Amino acid sequence: MHPDDLKAIWICHECKMKFVFHSDIEDHNDSTGHKVTEKKMLITMIPSAETLT
């Protein structure tokens, strides 16, 4: 499991697909050829429950 799994929402700039697992991003790169990198992804961090209380 990648350290950012379930802690961030990754959005592809090319097709606007959303991901919460890093492995899904890698699969997306392979299947679409979008070569998604951190520079081409919008990353939104999900706050922890402790932060919200």
N, C-alpha and C positions, 0 to 999 in steps of 0.2 A: 504494500500500500504506500502510495506517495504521501509525504507529509502534508500536502495541501488538500488531499482528498476530503471532501465534506466540510472544508473550511472556506472554500471559495467557489464562486460561480464563474466559469470561464465562458466567454462569448466570442465566437469566431467573427472577425470583422468582415470576412468575405461572404458568409452565408447566414450569419446571425444565429447559428445553432448554439445551444447552451449545454454546458457540461459541468458535472461536479466531481468526476473521477479523471485523473490524469491519464489513465490507460484509455479512456474513451477519446481523449484528445489525440493520442497517438494513432488510434484506429481511424479517427476522422482524417488525420493527415494522410494515412495510407490509402483510404478509400476515395477521397476527393481530390487529393493532390494539392490541397490548400496550404501546405507547408506552414502550418500554424505554429508560431513561436510566441513567446511572451510579448514581443514587440507588436505582433499582429492580433493579440487577444486583449479583450477588455476583461480585467480581473476585478471582481467585486468580492471583498472579504465578508464572510458571514460572521457576525459577532457571536461570541459565546453566550451561553445562558447567564453566566456570572456578570457579564458586561451589561446585559439587558435588565438586571434586577437592581 
